[in-house]
Structure formats: structure tokens, C-alpha cells
Amino acid sequence: TIADGFSARRKVDRSGVVMGFTRFVEVGRVALVNYGEDTGKLCVIVDIVDVNRALVDGPDITRQTLPYRRMALTDLVLHISRGALTGDVKTAYEEENIQKRWEMTSWARKIAAKKRRANLTDFERFKVMVAKKKKSKLVNEQLATMA
């Protein structure tokens, strides 16, 4: 949606029917690497090699070909030309605030929360458990008074 800062492009087929998919493999599409050495990093599709692979580049990863199964397409699209140079990709990435727009998404927030939970110490996990019990007790007391 436009309110989220994303382009509200709707793909329509020849008969005028709005297509169900909105994330297409295209030059400039920002993707999240989900497997391999660069797991968790954002990349930009610079060129489409074939049916299974794309040439990707980005500020955090080196220019390389990646299979589509190793990346998850995001809603973010960068306005670059096919085969853009690394420097051009980097400047467009920074100009369009891709990192900031990514961090605003619920997907990125979920990943950050999962990482935070994974790094909790034993005592911090204990404090979370106690807080959950306390909250549950208050909720149950309120529900008992309402019924």
C-alpha cells in the first residue's frame, strides 16, 4: 500500500483481471537470502540469468548468481536498469532508504524478535516466564469479574 511506503502496483492480465500475485521476479526486486553464507541479508536482483537463477547484488553481499529457492522476494522494488553496476545499485539502495523501509515491515520485525529471543540468557527467560504468569493471572481475574 502507499501508506506503508511501498508501490501499489497491481498486475492486470489481458482480460482485465487483477492477478493474485504481487511479488514478481524482476530487475530491482529486493529479496531476502534464506540459505547459505549470506542468510538473513538483503539483495537486489540485477539480472535474470535463467529460469532458476538471478544475478544479485547489494550493499551487504557480493555480486553473485543465486537460485530463486535461496531467496525470498519482498514487496520492495528498487528502480534500477538491467545489469546495473555495483555502485549504481548501492546508491539507489541508499537513496530509496531500502534498509529503513525493510526494518519497518512486520516480516523484519518478526525476524528481529526471534533473534532477540534466541539470545536471551536463562535468567531473562525466567523473567519473561514470570511476567507471562502475572499477565495471565490478571487477565483471568478480569474475566472472572465480567462473567
C-alpha positions in Angstrom: 0.0 0.0 0.0 1.1 3.6 -0.5 0.7 4.4 3.2 3.4 1.8 4.1 5.8 3.5 1.6 5.6 0.6 -1.0 4.5 1.0 -4.5 0.9 0.0 -5.0 1.4 -1.7 -8.4 -1.3 -4.1 -9.4 -0.6 -6.5 -12.2 -3.6 -7.0 -14.6 -3.7 -9.7 -17.3 -5.0 -9.1 -20.8 -8.6 -9.8 -19.8 -8.5 -7.1 -17.2 -8.5 -9.5 -14.2 -6.2 -8.5 -11.3 -3.6 -11.2 -10.7 -3.3 -12.9 -7.3 0.5 -12.5 -7.1 2.2 -9.2 -6.5 5.8 -10.2 -5.9 7.4 -11.0 -9.3 11.0 -11.8 -10.1 12.1 -8.6 -11.8 15.1 -6.4 -12.1 15.3 -4.2 -9.0 13.2 -6.6 -6.8 14.7 -6.7 -3.2 15.0 -10.3 -1.8 16.0 -11.8 1.5 18.6 -14.6 1.3 17.2 -17.5 3.2 20.0 -20.1 2.8 23.8 -20.2 2.6 26.6 -17.9 3.6 24.5 -14.7 3.3 21.5 -15.9 5.2 19.4 -13.0 6.5 20.9 -10.4 4.2 19.0 -8.3 1.7 20.0 -8.4 -2.0 18.7 -6.8 -5.2 18.0 -8.7 -8.4 20.2 -7.1 -11.1 19.6 -9.5 -13.9 17.7 -12.7 -14.6 20.1 -15.5 -15.7 17.6 -18.3 -16.4 14.5 -20.0 -15.0 16.3 -21.0 -11.8 18.8 -18.2 -11.1 19.3 -14.5 -10.9 22.3 -12.2 -10.7 22.0 -10.3 -7.4 24.0 -7.5 -5.7 23.7 -5.4 -2.7 25.5 -3.4 0.0 26.0 -6.5 2.3 26.7 -9.2 -0.3 29.0 -9.6 -3.2 27.6 -9.7 -6.8 26.8 -13.4 -7.5 24.2 -15.6 -9.0 21.7 -17.1 -6.6 19.0 -19.7 -7.2 15.5 -18.5 -6.6 14.9 -21.1 -4.0 17.6 -19.5 -1.8 15.9 -16.1 -1.8 12.5 -14.8 -0.6 11.1 -11.9 -2.6 10.0 -8.9 -0.6 7.5 -6.2 -1.6 10.3 -3.7 -2.1 11.4 -2.7 -5.6 14.4 -0.6 -6.5 14.3 1.4 -9.7 17.5 0.3 -11.5 18.3 -0.7 -15.0 19.1 -4.3 -16.0 22.7 -5.2 -15.3 23.3 -2.1 -13.2 26.8 -1.7 -11.7 27.5 -2.3 -8.1 28.0 1.4 -7.3 24.7 2.2 -9.0 22.9 -0.4 -7.0 24.4 0.9 -3.8 23.5 4.5 -4.4 19.9 3.6 -5.5 19.6 1.4 -2.4 20.6 4.2 -0.1 18.6 6.9 -2.0 15.4 4.9 -1.7 16.0 4.0 2.0 15.6 0.3 1.4 17.1 -0.7 4.7 14.9 1.6 6.7 11.8 0.5 4.7 12.7 -3.1 5.3 13.1 -2.6 9.0 9.5 -1.1 9.1 8.0 -4.3 7.7 6.4 -6.8 10.0 8.5 -9.5 8.4 11.7 -7.8 9.5 10.3 -7.1 13.0 9.4 -10.8 13.4 13.0 -11.8 12.4 14.5 -9.3 14.9 12.2 -10.6 17.7 13.1 -14.2 17.0 16.8 -13.3 17.1 16.3 -11.3 20.4 14.5 -14.3 22.0 17.3 -16.7 20.8 19.9 -14.6 22.5 18.2 -14.4 26.0 20.0 -15.7 29.0 18.5 -18.2 31.3 17.6 -15.5 33.9 16.0 -13.3 31.2 13.9 -16.3 30.0 12.8 -16.8 33.7 11.8 -13.1 33.9 9.7 -13.5 30.8 8.0 -16.6 32.2 7.2 -14.8 35.4 5.8 -11.8 33.5 3.6 -14.1 31.4 2.2 -15.8 34.5 1.5 -12.4 36.1 -0.3 -11.1 33.0 -2.3 -14.4 32.7 -3.4 -14.1 36.3 -4.6 -10.5 35.8 -6.5 -11.4 32.6 -8.2 -14.4 34.3 -9.2 -12.3 37.3 -10.7 -9.7 35.0 -12.6 -12.3 33.0 -13.9 -13.9 36.3 -15.3 -10.5 37.3 -17.0 -10.0 33.9 -18.7 -13.4 33.9 
